[in-house]
Amino acid sequence: MSSTPLFNQVTIVGLGLIGGSLGLALRRRRVARRVYGVARRAATVAQARRIGAVDRGFVELAPAVADADLVVLATPPSTVVPLARQVAEATTRALIVTDAASTKAGIVRGWERALPARIAAVGSHPMAGSDRSGLGAASADLFDRMLCVLTPTRGTPARAVRAVGALWRAVGMRTASLTPERHDAVVAMVSHVPHLAAASLVSAASPEELKVAATGFADTTRVALGDPALWQDICVNNREAVLDALGRFERALVHVRQAIAYRDAEELEKTLAASQRKRRALCR
């Protein structure tokens, strides 16, 4: 918990799982003197106030950002750049903007072209989530011990990078930096393709087969419960990297299929053992 708040006002645009959880964590840890939130629906604003995710809530952007030090855009990838432009138009203040979207290259290119110099924009991606969505799933503990990837470029002001990193560390996260392009390539394989693989496995199973599915199937396909609208937005916005990662995944499946088809038990066991070692390393 911060003894002295890092920010006077943080405004969160988008009060779903990530935005709501961030508001809860900021207020619990007293990271900002004021936490304001913006949502499209008055009912969501009222819910955010009721659960303690924000000090004040708005359905209009301008009053929420008028006195903000930092604005967090916790919305789908395709909305981030348009919203950043709206923030710039709504205030004459110099402030910092960051996001929580799962893709970065297009967003960073977009706001480097669209935003005035007084708006310092830093890409960030908190690698935390749930198979549940919406404000009702928000938790102040969502970010504890998780990783947030920052994606500054050569033109990103160092003070803004420090401030955004401090924000995420203050709610319990570790931080690391990648270029926007490298971020998109990495998360395509470790986040986006796993969702598509889980969804495809569920799709391939027949109703009869699903009746006997147990914990292994449930664990493997848990992420398929994610919001379809959000995930199509993510995959379309990270199209090239997702296609490349899918190609690598398909080649790995073909390798396993061929080992089974040719009764190459030695190669199959070797492949499974190598995967087991890599997976165990994640737990260390």
N, C-alpha and C positions, 0 to 999 in steps of 0.2 A: 504493500500500500504506500502511495506517495504521501510524504508528510506535507510537502508543498506541491500543489497541483502543477503539472507540466504545462497546461493550457488554460486559458481563461474560458474559451468556449470551443467545443468540438460539435460540429453538426453532422449527423448521419443521415444520408439520403437513401431511403430503402430500409424498411423495418421488417425484414424477414428473419430467417434463421441467423445469418451473419450479422446484419445490422442490429437486430434486437440483442443478440448475445454480446456484441461489442458495447452497446449502451449499458447493459447490465454490468459488464466487467469494468467499464470506465467509472461508473457511479460507485460500485462496490469498493474499488481501489482508490477512489478520489483522484483520478488522473486529470480531471478537468473541473473547473469551478461550475461550469454549466454544460450539460449535454442536451442538445436539441435534436429532434428527429423530424423527418419529413416522410410522409406516406401519401399515396393517392387517395386512400379512403379514410374518412373521419373515424370509422369504427376501429381501424388499425391504430390510428393516433390515440384514441381513447384506451385501447388495450395496452399500448406501450406505456402510457401514463400509469395505468392500473397495476402493471407488473413491475414498475420501477425502472424501465429501460431508458426513460428520458425524463428530464426536468420539465421540458415543454415540447409539445408536438404541433406540427403544422401540416396542412395539405397544400400550402403554397410555399414555393422555394424562397422567394425574396426575403420575407421576414426572418426566416430561419438562418440565413447566411449573412445577414447584414452586419453582424458583429463577430463573426466566427474567426478564429485563428486557423482552424484546420477543418476541412470538409472531407468526409469519407463517403464515397459513392459506392454503396453496397447494393448494386443493381446488376442485371445481366450485362454481358460484354457489349452487346450492340447499343445499349443505352448510355454507356459511360461518357463517350465523347460529346454527344448532344447535351447531356446534363452538365458536363464541365463548362460547355459554352454558356449554358443558362446561368450557371453560378457566376461566371465572369461578367455577364450582362446585368446581374442582379445587384452587384455591389461594386463600389469603386475602391474597396480596400485591397491592400496587398495581403494575400493569404496563400495557404498551402492546400493543395487538393491531392488526395490519393484515392485509390479504389480498392476493391476486394475481388475483382473479377478473375476468372480462371484462364484468361488469355491476355497477352500483353503487347505483342508487336504492333497490331493494328491500333490499339488504344494509344500507345505511346506516340506512334507516328501521327495519329489524328490530333492529339492535343498539342503536340509540338507545332503543328500547322495552325491550329485554331485559337490558341489561348494567348492573351497579352502577356508581356514580360512580368507584370505584377503578380500573376498567378503562377506559383511554382508547383509543378505537377510531378509527382513521384508514383510510379507504378508499384503496387504491392499486392501480393496474393497470400492471404493466410491459408495455409494448408490444413484446414480443419473443417469438419462438416458432420453431417448426419444423414441417415437414410430418411429422416423426417424433414419436413420443410415448413416454412412459415414462422411467424412470431411465436406461436404456441409452443414451438420446439426450442426456443431460445434458452441458452444457459450461460450464466456468468463464468462457468468453468470450461466452456468450449475450447478456449485457446490455450489452456494450461499445458505447458511443455511441448507444444506443437511448433512447427516451423512456419515462419512467414518469409516469403521470397520477395525481396525488393528488386526493382528493375530500373535503376537509374541509367542515364546516358551521359555522355560527355558534357552535354549542355544542362544537366540537372544541377541546380544550386546545392552545394554541399550542406548548407544549413537546413534545407528542406529534407534532404536524405536523413540527416541526423534526427530531425524532429519526427519523421514518419517511423524510423526505426525505434525511437524511444517510445512512441505510442504503442506499437505492438509488443515491445518488451515489457512495458508497464502492465499489460494484461496477461503476462505470463508466457509469451512466445519467445522462441529463439529466432534470430534473423540471419539471413544470408543474402548475397547479391548475385544476380545473373543478368546477362544482357536480355532484353525482351525476346529476342529470337531464340536464344538458348533456353530460356524459361519455357517457351511454347513447345519446343522440341521435347524437353524433359517431361513436362506434365502431360503431353499427349500420350506418352508411354505409361506413366505411373498413375495417371488419373483418368484421362479421357478414354483410352482403349479399354481399361478394366471395366468401365461402365458399359461400353458397347459390347464387350465380351459377355458380361453378366446378362445384359438384356437379350442378346442373341441366344444364349443358352436357354433362358426362360422361353423365348419364342419357339425354339426348336423342340422343346419338350411337349409331348401330347398331354391332354387332360388326364388320361389314364396313368401316364408316367408321373405326373405331378402329384397324384393321390398318394403315391408311396415315397415321395421325396422326403428326406430326413435332414438332419442338421448339416451334413456336408453340402448338400445342394443349397440349403438356406444360407449358410455362411458364404458360399461362393457367389451367390446371386444377390446378396443383401443390397448392394449399391443400385441394383435395377429398380429399387423403390424410389429413386430420385425423381425430381420434377421433370417430366418430358419436355416441357417448353424451355426450361433453362438449359437442358442438355442439348437440345437441337441448336440453341443459340451458341453454346460453347463450341460444339463440333463444327458448325458452319464458319464461325469466326476463327477457328484454328485448323482450317481445312487441310492445308498442305502438310502440316506437322502430323495431323491425325492420320492422313492417308499413308504417310511414310511409316508411322508406328504400326498401323494396321498391316502393312506389307511385311514388316519384321515379325509380327505376331503370326501372320498366316504362314510364313516360312517355317517358324518353329512348330506349328501344328502339322504342317506337311512332313516335317522331319519325323515327328512322333508317329504319324499315320503310316509312313513308309516302313518304319521299324516294325510296327505291328503287322503290316501287310506282308512283309518278307520274313516274318517270324524271327527277326533279329533281336532275340531276348537280351543279348549282351549290350547292344547299342541302346535299347529301350531302358534297361536298368541304369546304364551310364548317364543317360540324359536325365532321368528322374532323380538320380543321386546328385547330379550337379545342380538341379533346380532346388532340391532339398537343402543343400549347403547354402545357396544364395538366400533362400527364404529364412533359414535359421539366423543368418547374419543380421537380418532386420530386427531381431528380438534383442540384440546385444546392446 
